[in-house]
Amino acid sequence: MLTRSQVKSFISRYPDFRDEVLSIHYAPRMPKAMVKETQKIVALARKFNDEIARPLFLELDRKTHENPEFLPWDLVKKANEWGFYTMWMPKVFGGKGYNMPSIAYFSEEIGSVCLGIANVIGVHYLGVAGLMMAGNTRVIKKVMNDVVQGEKTGDPCLIALAITEPMAGTDVEEIELEDRGKITCHVRKVKGGYIVNGTKIFISMGRLSKWTVLYGYTNLKKSSENTVVMMVKQGMKGFTYGTHENKMGQRICTADVLNFEDCFVPDELVILDPERAKGFTKQKSRDVKMRHLDYVLSLSRPVVGSFGTSAARGAFEAALRFANEAEIDGKPMISYEWVQCRLAEMYSNVRLGRLAYAEANLANQHRGVYNILQMKPIYYYLKYLPLAFFNNVLSPLLTNRSIGTWLMSKWYLDGQKPEDQHLCTGLGSLAKFNGTDIGVKNCQIALELMGQTGMRHENGMEKILRDAKLLQIYEGTNQLNRINVFKSLIAPACPKAKIFEE
Amino acid sequence: MITALNKDLKPFEDLITEFAREELKPHVEKNDRYPYDSRDAEIIESNFRKIYDLGFLGIMLPEEYNGIGQGISALCMMLGHVAEVDASYSLIIFTSSLSQEVILAAGADKTAKKLFPQAKTAQDYFISFPSFTNPGQVVTLPQAAISGKDYKLTGNLDYLVLGNFTNWAVIPAKVSGKQGYSFFLVDLKDKAVRKSAPIFSLGLHACPIVDITFDGVNAQLLGEEGEGEKYFNKASKVLHVATAAISSGIMKGSLKEAMDYAKEREQGGWTIVNWSEVRMILANMTVKSKAVDMCVAGTCQGIEAGIPDWGVYSMAAAIHVHEMACEVVTDGIQVLGGNGYMKDYGQEKRYRDARQVQALLGLVPLRKLSLIREISA
């Protein structure tokens, strides 16, 4: 009927069928052990929900209203005890090395009970991603070792990521806008390091994190080409915390202001420096920065999509409980067609949100930053090789200043084709705005079904509505993510299209 | 819009806008809090007394009962302007009107003449009511048993608006052996009434709501036994549009704050109002807000003119306006980004308040179904 070349020609025509339906292409390549591993993670999340999250989440939210300065140290310690802060760190850096996509399913489980608690755990991995995606193995090893030790000693060590500024939220997440934005966090090169001056705002878990990935700029007018990413530690001279932001929801996960006043950061804590990167890649500084941001956001946005899906699921489950218990005109509410149709719509939203972040995961797994880790032989080697191999062979190799940094930089800076980068960042954005929009949508349907019952804090539903709204804003507003979907996945079919140039 | 169509309301409008601007606006953030404490009683009492002194608690109550005797247009105009600043106080005014309408619908003329003209304080004048429910949809209402000339109520009633603060309440309860439910006037100061702490709710925090337990409290029947549904429907028929007016006010507040912010905040070197997607969001908010404004005003006119099926218009307007409001307040936060999510700005409060207002007078889907039942009957 069709020749092989004809098939290839039709398939690769825009939209390329191989990019449009990743599940049928990549699901067969998934190592079976990864499925079991993911099931184990989901089971663990459900156990945590039963024992910790569900009994605590309303009380914790109430405490943050009673005392806006309340800090969730006990919760963080519990999460630390359960091993959640090293769960998705690579084994070579001392972590447990669970497969990265499983964090999305984990987050959906925890978030379906409490989005705030999900973020208290999950946002640490935004910091981990920011650190990892700079490829500086020595610093990665040093910081992650602190996290591992924190788990052993019961003194949690979390990593935050600080990029948002008072006058620049969207601008600092989009390279095309950055140089036009009002960016103020200045870094100045001095002997042995950098001096930082500026303010970062809305930093999730900022004051509860021992380490922070900080984005500073040597030239505030041309920040896209002059970004320096560095690790700053609590207690550094000139690094202080400002206001504890008073948010509508996700209140248990703090949003902090970070102030830097002549704060000295030594060279050995700089993880991405445009000057030093020149030694490892031929890419321009701006492209290196964009690639770094794309990598981080390609990883984080599907997880935010899973948060959104979890909000949709939490709302669905609350409405389902209510419909199962309530009566209308002497009949169970659940027996009415109109109730069943609303519940079916909510359930469908949950499944569709999950499919969207699962596709974004597949892109990252097979075309993105950790594709090498998903190849069956490598996956199994990493999973079953004894720890001694990691500690005695891989770790020294990767933390060797020249070999390790070269390897990681090659892998991260030059290891992905532009079209794959577009696919990963585009699907990450798609999962993010889709999941978070359906999260708010399901809350709306649930509240309409529940009436005054849904308004009461003790029933949990109103909190999901408050929590869910933030998801449409952070990790890039949903408008920015829509534009990124256009830019990454649609614009190739639109030669005349210009982005951010109206 | 309402005043543009009815110039006679201008003096009332001037009064209410000045009150909202001078008395309510400075305290919005402070009043929107949890937990409640003794300060709440002071703040609420202070504003409550001012609302009472200005006559707003009896805006639709006929003059013979010591009210102002205005129509639904005046009430909606007032609710909208107050909600633009703080919808909590709109709930107070709305609930006052609702309980008065129920008393009048029950034909309890004697009760009304005794209650309102003799009231010396706001607490005496304001009658609490469970405004977030249609009593016919509640599975377990308090039970009423005949005791001499009066009745005694036992059982629980959830979510009584301002029940911790006022002296009287209109309570729906079931009379043993009778179909349907009935309304009773209850003295909330009675020792046989137990009140919960204010309920921690999604929005409208400056108007506390409590759960009530009756341990055989004396109650006075309003109207006839088992006719509660008839009275509620009559009262709510006109007041559905009043809930829409509250939502319309919230939308106006949201749109104004979004526009002001968009003209100041910069992104990518421009004020964000110049980015076409932001303009599109603002345009959508404007379309919804303006259309809703006209919808509320038109419905009020229709009701006052007594057009056929005015009750259907009232209910349909409310359902539609609430949906629009929930969309607008969500976009209202989005325009402000992270700032919109913080309590330093007004948008997050409107996001919560709009949903709480939508829950007035019972479940949304059941209101829709009752609408179609009325049309198809």
HADDOCK unambig.tbl for C-alpha pairs under 7 A between the chains (distance, minus, plus):
assign (segid A and resid 65 and name CA) (segid B and resid 34 and name CA) 6.01 0.50 0.50
assign (segid A and resid 66 and name CA) (segid B and resid 34 and name CA) 6.53 0.50 0.50
assign (segid A and resid 66 and name CA) (segid B and resid 35 and name CA) 5.90 0.50 0.50
assign (segid A and resid 168 and name CA) (segid B and resid 267 and name CA) 6.89 0.50 0.50
assign (segid A and resid 171 and name CA) (segid B and resid 267 and name CA) 6.28 0.50 0.50
assign (segid A and resid 171 and name CA) (segid B and resid 268 and name CA) 6.04 0.50 0.50
assign (segid A and resid 177 and name CA) (segid B and resid 268 and name CA) 4.75 0.50 0.50
assign (segid A and resid 178 and name CA) (segid B and resid 268 and name CA) 6.73 0.50 0.50
assign (segid A and resid 180 and name CA) (segid B and resid 268 and name CA) 4.67 0.50 0.50
assign (segid A and resid 180 and name CA) (segid B and resid 269 and name CA) 4.61 0.50 0.50
assign (segid A and resid 181 and name CA) (segid B and resid 267 and name CA) 5.80 0.50 0.50
assign (segid A and resid 181 and name CA) (segid B and resid 268 and name CA) 4.81 0.50 0.50
assign (segid A and resid 181 and name CA) (segid B and resid 269 and name CA) 5.38 0.50 0.50
assign (segid A and resid 246 and name CA) (segid B and resid 342 and name CA) 5.70 0.50 0.50
assign (segid A and resid 246 and name CA) (segid B and resid 343 and name CA) 5.73 0.50 0.50
assign (segid A and resid 247 and name CA) (segid B and resid 341 and name CA) 5.94 0.50 0.50
assign (segid A and resid 247 and name CA) (segid B and resid 342 and name CA) 4.53 0.50 0.50
assign (segid A and resid 247 and name CA) (segid B and resid 343 and name CA) 5.98 0.50 0.50
assign (segid A and resid 248 and name CA) (segid B and resid 341 and name CA) 5.87 0.50 0.50
assign (segid A and resid 248 and name CA) (segid B and resid 342 and name CA) 6.03 0.50 0.50
assign (segid A and resid 248 and name CA) (segid B and resid 343 and name CA) 6.53 0.50 0.50
assign (segid A and resid 248 and name CA) (segid B and resid 348 and name CA) 6.35 0.50 0.50
assign (segid A and resid 327 and name CA) (segid B and resid 139 and name CA) 6.86 0.50 0.50
assign (segid A and resid 328 and name CA) (segid B and resid 137 and name CA) 6.54 0.50 0.50
assign (segid A and resid 448 and name CA) (segid B and resid 363 and name CA) 6.31 0.50 0.50
assign (segid A and resid 448 and name CA) (segid B and resid 364 and name CA) 5.50 0.50 0.50
assign (segid A and resid 449 and name CA) (segid B and resid 363 and name CA) 6.36 0.50 0.50
assign (segid A and resid 449 and name CA) (segid B and resid 364 and name CA) 6.96 0.50 0.50
assign (segid A and resid 449 and name CA) (segid B and resid 365 and name CA) 6.86 0.50 0.50
assign (segid A and resid 450 and name CA) (segid B and resid 363 and name CA) 6.82 0.50 0.50
assign (segid A and resid 451 and name CA) (segid B and resid 359 and name CA) 5.09 0.50 0.50
assign (segid A and resid 451 and name CA) (segid B and resid 362 and name CA) 6.42 0.50 0.50
assign (segid A and resid 451 and name CA) (segid B and resid 363 and name CA) 4.98 0.50 0.50
assign (segid A and resid 452 and name CA) (segid B and resid 132 and name CA) 6.08 0.50 0.50
assign (segid A and resid 452 and name CA) (segid B and resid 359 and name CA) 6.06 0.50 0.50
assign (segid A and resid 455 and name CA) (segid B and resid 201 and name CA) 5.35 0.50 0.50
assign (segid A and resid 455 and name CA) (segid B and resid 202 and name CA) 5.21 0.50 0.50
assign (segid A and resid 455 and name CA) (segid B and resid 356 and name CA) 6.66 0.50 0.50
assign (segid A and resid 456 and name CA) (segid B and resid 199 and name CA) 6.92 0.50 0.50
assign (segid A and resid 456 and name CA) (segid B and resid 200 and name CA) 6.13 0.50 0.50
assign (segid A and resid 456 and name CA) (segid B and resid 201 and name CA) 4.65 0.50 0.50
assign (segid A and resid 456 and name CA) (segid B and resid 202 and name CA) 6.56 0.50 0.50
assign (segid A and resid 457 and name CA) (segid B and resid 200 and name CA) 5.53 0.50 0.50
assign (segid A and resid 457 and name CA) (segid B and resid 201 and name CA) 5.44 0.50 0.50
assign (segid A and resid 457 and name CA) (segid B and resid 202 and name CA) 6.82 0.50 0.50
assign (segid A and resid 462 and name CA) (segid B and resid 202 and name CA) 5.68 0.50 0.50
assign (segid A and resid 470 and name CA) (segid B and resid 341 and name CA) 6.80 0.50 0.50
assign (segid A and resid 473 and name CA) (segid B and resid 334 and name CA) 6.92 0.50 0.50
assign (segid A and resid 473 and name CA) (segid B and resid 337 and name CA) 5.90 0.50 0.50
assign (segid A and resid 473 and name CA) (segid B and resid 338 and name CA) 6.37 0.50 0.50
